[in-house]
Amino acid sequence: MPRMKIFSRYEEAEFESPPKFNCAERKRFFAVSTAFQEFLESPRTTATNKVCFLVTLGYFKAQRKFFARQFIQSDIEFVANQVGINPLDVSIESYSKVTYLRHQELILRHFGYQAFDDMALAFTRSEIQALVRVQHRPKLVFQEIVQTLTRKKITLPTYNLLADLIVAAINQHLQTLANTVEKSLNKSQCEKLDGLLEKETTTDGNSSWRYQLTSYKKASHSMQPTKIKMNVSDLAVLQALYLEFKPVITLLNLSAESIRYYAYFVIKAQIPHVSRRSSQVRYLYLIAFIAYQFFP
């Protein structure tokens, strides 16, 4: 199964890349703090380590995350000139992983931030699961968990880690809802839902057919009496279905956003695409579609 896309390739690259500062932002984020003066003046601190540390510090100030020793050359040159170091004396290749990790610890301690460790992972997974129950759009879940981690002073992890947690939570939540549907529907109700996806002959005299669900997806806006009568008839059928499935809708306890999300899938997707879903998921989408018609 292809992986669910949360960000576009461009958005993912932006999240995983160091921020691109303008002149004013460079002055702001690369300002040398007196808290690190002793560290920077130590004769044991090489020119490379001084500059790479200050650039890493500036990136963290801006984004509250680290970028795996990625540096923008113009930032290296700006910081080097600012602290009186020849940029040619800075060798990013010699900035070791061990030193980089030690610098991360200094930065986290200074800002009172927590590294993204096992405790942070457990917290993030729990928060994402709670978000998914009320907000089903993956991108909004991603943006909200980033804000939550920042408020809690937890270092932001990689895009892939957050994306994997979100996709897993969405799939788990969908399976939980599907299991509830499977346990709650009787045979007659399943047949009624399946009937919405069956073909029926139209009444326009052209010997053509359409899916029964089609008429409910696309209500006519015509003011002709016959069209109005058809709309009223369709609405009566949907209302009867809503009343029959209301106990299941209540049991599912779907948020407004989830009802809208699943209903839009039915509205926008081709009906054969809806039909290819597993029976429990298909019924969930159709029930949400019915509930959406009477959404307050």
Secondary structure, 3 states (H helix, E strand, C coil): CCCCCCCCHHHHHHHHCCCCCCHHHHHHHCCCCHHHHHHHHCCCCCHHHHHHHHHHHHHHHHHCCCCCCCCCHHHHHHHHHHCCCCHHHCCHHHCCHHHHHHHHHHHHHHHCCECCCHHHHHHHHHHHHHHHHHCCCHHHHHHHHHHHHHHCCECCCCHHHHHHHHHHHHHHHHHHHHHHHHHHCCHHHHHHHHHCCCEEECCCCCCCEEEHHHHHHCCCCCCCHHHHHHHHHHHHHHHHHHHHHHHHHHHHCCCHHHHHHHHHHHHHCCHHHHHCCCHHHHHHHHHHHHHHCCCC
